[in-house]
Amino acid sequence: MAQSEAWIYLALAFAIIFVRMWARWVQVGPSNWQLDDFLMPLTGVVLALKTITVHIVSAMFDGLTNSYMTDEERAALDPHSTEYFNRQCGSKVQLIAWSFYAFVLWSSKLCVAVFYGRLTSGLMLMHLRLRIRIAYILLAVTYVFVTLSLLIACQPMSRYWQINPDPGDLCHSASSKFRVFAVLIPNILTDAYLLSIPLPLLWVANIDPRRKIMLMMLFSGAIFVAVAGILRGVSILTAGPEGAVTGSEWACRETFVAIVVTNLPIIHPFFRKAATRIGSSALFTKATKSTDDQPPKSEHSGGVFEVPQRRGGIYPSSIHRSISSMSDQSPLNEGVPDGYRQAPGGSGSIVVSREFTVAGNGTQ
């Protein structure tokens, strides 16, 4: 990958973050911003620092670290040579790059978890709130584990840039198998858990199948992040002497994808509104059929969005709301019966927007 590619990824990531901030500014105003609205700009700053470290390792230190060397090469290398200096400095910068890389990934995951918390805050389903809390705990525990694995697995820390003798796999700054798996496994596990929050809700939501597929794809971006992480790990372990540069290149791609998939569900409504104004909303959504005249399914059928049949034929209508503003943002709320939503004030009371009485004698 040419160095220009990393800077292109950074510029595009900044553009996406800017659009997200603009959309949130327009939708709710800065006074109503939440944790993820402040965390995402910080993530962009750290992403820029990570890109700079990747450039430094490649451009200033020739992509050299204390990895991918035989014992004979280590013994023969002159401690006063330029290569020795480059390998030591490259190893130090590589350690910093790993730390930035982990921060960008886990801060993006935290933004996703906070966003899901907002999406599900209007649904009276306690297990969803519990799963969001578990997500926070899981992200905190795994991030601490990953950070400690990166920074203190090799002791003393000076062994991270030791050349001769071989400091061992734990201290290889670019090719450590332990480091690769210590980041990759928690990365995949946390992505899988975050995916398990919205997808089941979308699967049972009472919305048009085409729109359901589109929304499931929108919330499945973490799959691409996981794939990029796997490819990065494979490249580090198989690229040989070029592993430091190749791994850094894949880190740029993976973090860029993470920024995209984290912000896409938030900026998507913004583009839908813009498309509606110019008459091309069909590119972003498809109208759903009203189900107000259809009776709900039995409460024993097991669907989380199904409403018990009331005596006298009274039942709340299904509401089909698009992903519009962040105050009315949730595609998970589409097709969800009113009785499963909280009151606007979040008090937990049941709100019925519309109610129809069906009487057999033709009167209401």
Secondary structure, DSSP 4 states (H G I P E B T S, - for coil): --HHHHHHHHHHHHHHHHHHHHHHHHHT-GGG--HHHHHHHHHHHHHHHHHHHHHIIIIISTT--S-S--HHHHHHS-TTSHHHHHHHHHHHHHHHHHHHHHHHHHHHHHHHHHHHHHHTTTB--HHHHHHHHHHHHHHHHHHHHHHHHHHTSSSSGGGGG--SS---GGG-TTT-HHHHHHHHHHHHHHHHHHHTTHHHHHHH--S-HHHHHHHHHHTTTHHHHHHHHHHHHHHHHHSGGGHHHHHHHHHHHHHHHHHHHHHHHHHHHHHHHHHHHTT-GGGT--PPPP-TTSPPPPTTS--TT--PPPGGG-EEPB----S-SGGG--GGGTT-BGGGBB-TT----B--S-EE---TTS--
